[in-house]
Every structure is written in C-alpha cells, then in structure tokens.
Amino acid sequence: MQFVYILISEESDYGIEQLLISVISLRKYHPDDEIILVTDIPTKDLIYKIKSPVINYINEIKVEIPPAHFSKVQRSRFIKTNLRNIIDGDYVSLDTDTVIIGKLSEIWSSSGQLCCTRILGLCEKYGRVLPAQLIEYYNLTGKTIELDEKITDFFNTAIIFCRDTELNRRFYSTWHRLWLKSSISYGYSSDQPDFWRTNCIFHNVVREIPIQYNLPAIRPRITLSHLYKGKVLHYYNSSVKETALKCRDHKFLQSVKEKGITKELKKYIFNIKWHYFKGLLPMVKENKGNILKWLNKR
C-alpha cells in the first residue's frame, strides 16, 4: 500500500510539525507501507535544513514546481488537484491535518475506483441543501447551480482513495484545469467545489467510503460508535476554530518544533481518542457516564 501527503511550508508556520504528527500516527498502524511526500523545492530544503525527524518516517520526497507567484495554499492545491498524474500506482492521499487512529487496510478492498467521505455540514440555499463552501464558491464566481444538479453527494477531499486508472487520470486533469481557472480568475483557492464540478462532468464516478475514514474532530458530530470504528481524525487546520485536539494549538506545535519527537508526544498521539473525548466532555449531549466508562477502558 502507498500513502501520499502534500506539504507546502515555511519556517514561520507549523506545517512540518503537523505532518510529523500525522505520519507518526500512520506508522503505528502501517509500519511497512510506503509513504510519499510531494512538495516544492523550498519546503524540501527546509525539511533538511531543520533536520526534521519526519525524514525518518517517509520513504520518498517528490518535488513539484508550482508557479512561483502562487500563495502557500495555491501551491498546495496546484499539486493536490493533479496528484493522480504525479504518482504512479494506487494510493490513499491524506491531508496533514489528520491523525490516524486505526488500520486503513480495508479501504484498499473498496470496489470503487475513486473514493471519499461525504461532507457532513450542509446549508439550505438556491432551493437545495448544499455545503457552505459550495455556496461561498457560487457567490464569489457568480456561476449557476445548474452544472451540479445531478450531484447527490458532496465529498471532502482530505482523504482520497484513488486507483491508477486512465479514467482517474482524466478526472484529475479536469479537476486541475477547473481549479486553476477558479484560482486565477476568482482568487478562490479551495479545491472541493471544483472536485464536485468534475464529479458532475464525469457522471458521479466518485464513491463514498464510511465516515470513520474522515471523522471531523471539530465538534460533537460523531458518536461513540463512530469513534470505536474510527480510522482517521480530521481536525480541519484551515477553517474551523473549535477542536478538542492540541494539533492546532500553536504552543503545543512550537514545543514539537523545538523538542522534536518525545515520549510525551508519542503518548499523546497514540492516545488521541482518549484526549479527543476528554476535551469534548463539557460539550457532548450523549450520556457522559458511558463516555467516562469508555475512557477508563482505553
């Protein structure tokens, strides 16, 4: 199996530290599988300059050259939307704002060729129930909703299982082209609206995988049964403020930057489920006694 991350980072941010947390968690469940990092030249140079321990957890660094005038987010999306045409072989791509909490082996037996989890947060707009991000996209670009009328599912692209097929390579080429136009013409950097538009053009080829592969660690949307079966916690680095995890806390990440891998860091990562629900206890509506019982059996 092969897993792929994309990272564009600078010395002033915590992108490398968040990647480190994710790959440490992935290696716990997939110690022998291949992990590839796709990045640009400045980020690769930075990783070696600071001697990041992330080097010890990945098998290969592939360098791409996005347009120099693009922002960090744009450079990352430039690579992400064309990833199928960069990597050979089937892969699972993971955003760096994820923590792996279970084996991902079952996803490889999926009958789908291109798979993601569905978006959970939807709003009513234009006479339809749509993700807030898509509404923002239409408001900004002035496009009509007609193109997406046949789409019934809206997908989150943080975790993508992608087989190496000619269809998927064409899908990514179209996604890349649409995203470039949105980014250049409208300054809209998010990749997901154009992923949905591409899925419409390709007549809904994207298939759904269970939500446990992309659990939103941002608010009490998920149940205990979700967490029992959970595979990936996704803490939404760029947009959501509320989370029960330390992974977005600058003080915590600064400690990782300064100290590297410590026993305390590994303990935190390997017990992330416990920390997640411990942090949510004041917020959850479920029976707290059951949650505490689960915590005590961690």
Secondary structure, 3 states (H helix, E strand, C coil): CEEEEEECCCCCCCHHHHHHHHHHHHHHHCCCCEEEEEECHHHHHHHHHCCCHHHHCCCEEEECCCCCCCCHHHHHHHHHCCHHHCCCCCEEEECCCEEECCCCHHHHHCCCCEEEEECCCEEEECCEEEEHHHHHHHHHHCCCCHHHCCCCCCEEEEEEEECCCHHHHHHHHHHHHHHHHHHHHHCCCCCHHHHHHHHHHCCCCCEECCHHHCEECCCCCCCHHHHHCCCEEECCCCCCCCCCCHHHCHHHHHHHHHHCCCHHHHHHHHCHHHHHHHHHCCCCCCCHHHHHHHHHCC
